[in-house]
Amino acid sequence: MAAVELFSYEACPYAQRARMALIEKGIAFTLTEVDLYNKPDWFKALSPYGKVPLLRHNDNLVYESRIINEYLEDAFPDRPLLPHDAVLRSKARIWIDYCDSYLMPALHKLIADRRDDDKQKENRKAVAEKFLFMENEGLRKLSAGPYWLGADVSLVDLQFMPFLERFPCYEALWGAAIPAECTRLKAWIKAMQTRDSHNKTAMPFEFHMTRYRRYDEAA
Ligand SMILES: N[C@@H](CCC(=O)N[C@@H](CS)C(=O)NCC(=O)O)C(=O)O
């Protein structure tokens, strides 16, 4: 057994974050795909939350994508993905949190309210506001790019990217859009699309659409 093993599911954006961190840090790992629709008994016994991603490093089990990525940063300090400077580190953590606490709930509302046109108008506006905040308070204030914190990719980039990869489905199915003013955000997406960590973990638009259409078709 390799010292580092990631239990993952190909469609899972959270597992993708951890896979991207392992690739960016150049850590050798074994990838074990788990069928989440028919969870094997060994996985139920191993995973305290029954979810992926789950990381096993020697005998230590780590779960929750954000905590896995911070653990990898602590346990494998070579090729750092967080700045050393305490101030910059705090800014990185603020944006990592922004993704989960603000952007993702706004995106989830587009799925939850898909049958309610009035709510969807508000939801589309709320998503646009989140992108504008990321553009103006994040990307434009923090660095000249191309990545979130500057010339080097960081855990912030890996936190957001799986959701931006899937965003074209939110555009196609629920009419959300990245505002035209978000030129830095659009350039950031392009920069991320050149990275190995993205290209080795990303799935095609149609793959994601098949999954999101299931929500759209569900009652
Ligand atoms: N907050 C968790 C979310 C992980 C998550 O929701 N994983 C989904 C797949 S995308 C899962 O394992 N679902 C199986 C289940 O809930 O039974 C993280 O960041 O790791």
The ligand as a MOL file (V3000), in Angstrom:
LIG
                    3D

  0  0  0     0  0            999 V3000
M  V30 BEGIN CTAB
M  V30 COUNTS 20 19 0 0 0
M  V30 BEGIN ATOM
M  V30 1 N -17.6690 19.0550 2.9790 0
M  V30 2 C -17.1710 17.8690 2.3210 0
M  V30 3 C -18.1410 17.4750 1.2230 0
M  V30 4 C -17.8080 16.1140 0.6010 0
M  V30 5 C -19.0110 15.5510 -0.1420 0
M  V30 6 O -20.1470 16.0490 -0.0290 0
M  V30 7 N -18.7460 14.4740 -0.9070 0
M  V30 8 C -19.8400 13.8150 -1.5940 0
M  V30 9 C -19.4890 13.5470 -3.0580 0
M  V30 10 S -19.2550 15.0330 -3.9820 0
M  V30 11 C -20.0730 12.4650 -0.9620 0
M  V30 12 O -19.1510 11.7690 -0.6030 0
M  V30 13 N -21.3390 12.0730 -0.8520 0
M  V30 14 C -21.7210 10.7760 -0.3660 0
M  V30 15 C -22.7310 10.8460 0.7210 0
M  V30 16 O -23.0320 11.9730 1.2020 0
M  V30 17 O -23.2650 9.8030 1.1010 0
M  V30 18 C -15.7550 18.1360 1.7800 0
M  V30 19 O -15.4130 19.3110 1.5490 0
M  V30 20 O -14.9770 17.1740 1.6430 0
M  V30 END ATOM
M  V30 BEGIN BOND
M  V30 1 1 1 2
M  V30 2 1 2 3
M  V30 3 1 2 18
M  V30 4 1 3 4
M  V30 5 1 4 5
M  V30 6 2 5 6
M  V30 7 1 5 7
M  V30 8 1 7 8
M  V30 9 1 8 9
M  V30 10 1 8 11
M  V30 11 1 9 10
M  V30 12 2 11 12
M  V30 13 1 11 13
M  V30 14 1 13 14
M  V30 15 1 14 15
M  V30 16 2 15 16
M  V30 17 1 15 17
M  V30 18 2 18 19
M  V30 19 1 18 20
M  V30 END BOND
M  V30 END CTAB
M  END
